[in-house]
Amino acid sequence: MTLLTLSDIEKATPLVYSQMAPTPQYLWPQICDLTGATVRVKHENHTPPGAFTVRGAITSIEWLKRSSPDTKGIVTATRGNHGQSQARAATTAGLTAKIVDPHHNSVEKNAAMRSFGGTVIEHGNDFDEARLEAQRLAEVENLVSVPPFHPEIVRGVATYAMELFTAIKDMDTDYVSNG
């Protein structure tokens, strides 16, 4: 994988902002009091699916449309946020989105994926079985398989950090939750 440059991230920012606003970072006095530090929380929960993953979906789908203009749709395996984000970005771009998740996945996550235009397919008992089904569907239905990690996804997600580091210049430590 080629390392991303600051320029790559800067070029992704207007594209991300064409579909969502920058997310706020708030100072939380109670957390500051508890920790004895100045604590700001960046609210990626203010994005359309409530997660930073939408940023990467926007850039990866835009890249897909540019690099493979005849693509009719995508398929991916997920347990939630990735699927919501990919469904939203794909359908916004006029593509179909098939989202494969294991049986007994979160009812709320599946509903959210559907609300963003994804076709949810429950398959298998765990993520690996769902992932294999997504790969099979990609071949059989001529869809592009979207992995959970790809340089174009990283490029979009990185716009969150650029926002934070641009807004708060004197930060000593940055903690990132993946939940």
N, C-alpha and C positions, 0 to 999 in steps of 0.2 A: 504494500500500500504506500502510495506517495503521501508524504507529510503535507498537511495543510499549511498554508501561509496566512498571515494576517490579511493580506490582500484577498485571498479566497473567501475568508469570512466576511470581510467588508463588502465584497460583491454579492454575497448571499443576503445581506441585511435588507436591501430594498425589496427583494423578492419575498422574503418572510413578511415584511411589513405590508406588502400588498394584500395579504390575507389575514393579518392579525396585528394588533397594536403591541408595542413593547410592554412588557410586564413590569409592574411596580416593585420596588424594593422598599420596605417600610422598616423604620426603627421601632423595635418592640421594647418599651421601657421595663415591663415586668421581667422579660427574659434578661435584659441588661442587669437589672437588680439581682436576679438569681445567679448570674454568671460572673458578675463583676467586670463585664466587658461591654463594649458597644456592639450590639447585635442587630443586624439588619436581615430581614428575610425577603428573598426574591420570590414573588408569588407567581410561579409558573402555573398554579392552579387557576389563574385567570385566563388561560388560553382556551380556545374552543373545546378541546377534549379534557381540559384540566391537567395537562401534562406538557413538559418540554418537548415531547416526542413529535408534536405537530410541526415544529420547526424543521426537523429532519425530513419529515414526510413531504413538506412543501418543496424543499430543494431537490429531494430525490425524484419526485414525480416530474418536476419541471425538467430535470436532467434527462429522465427517461423519455419524455415527449420530444426533446431536442435530438437525442441520440438514436431513438427508434420511433420515428413519427408514425409508423404503421401499427404500433402497438394498440391493441383493443382493450387491454385490461391487465390487472395485476392479481396475484394471489400471494398470500403470506400466512404464516402460522404465528399465533400469538396467544396470550392469556388476557390481553386487555388494551393497554394504552397504545401500543404499537399498532394494533388493529384498528382502533378508533381513528388514529391519525392518518394511517394509510388509506382507510376508507374515505375519510373526509377529503384528503388531497387528491386522490384518484378521481372521485366522482366530481369534484370541483373542476378538474381538468378534462372532464368528459370521458373518463375511462370507467370500465367496470372494476369492481373490487370484490374479490372473494377472500373471505377471512376464515381460516380453518383453526378451530380451537378444540381442545379435548372435551369429551363428554363431562358434564358436571362443572363446567366453567361457571364463573360468576354470571348470574342471570342479569345483573345490572350492567356488567361490561358488555355482554352480548347485545342487550337492548341498545346501549350506546353505540356499538359498532353498526347496528342496523340503522339507527337514527342518522348516522353520517353517510348512509347510502350503501354500506357493505352488505353483501350476502354472506351470512354466517353459516358455516358448515361445521357441525360438531362431528368430530371423528377421533377415535382412539381413546385410550385411557390416560395418556399423558402428552406432554408437549412434543416429545420426539415422534410419537405416532402421528400427531397432527402435522408436524413438519414434513414427514414423509408423504402424507396425503397431499399437502400443498405442492410438493415437488411433482407428484404424479399428475395433479390437475394442471400444473403449468405445462407439462409435456402434452397431455391429452387435449387440452383446450387452447393451446397456443397462447398462454398467458405468461407474463413476465413474473418470475418468482422474486419477491422482495425479501431479502434477508433482514434480520434484526440489526445487523451491522454492515455498513457500506460507507465508503468515503463521502458520498453525497449526503447521506443521512448525518454523518458527523459534521459536515460543513454547515448544515442548517442548525443543528443542535448547538453548535459553538456560538451562534449569534446570541444565545442567552448569556454566556459568559462575557462576551464583548460588551453587551449592555451593562452588565454589572460592573465590570472594571472601568468602563467609561463614566458611569454615574458616581462611583465611589473610588476615588483616587488613592486614598490612604489606608487601604485594607491590609491588615496583617495576615489574616488567615481566611480561607474560603472552605467551607464544608458543603459537600454536595450529597444530597440524599438521592438514591435511585428509586425511591418508593413512591 
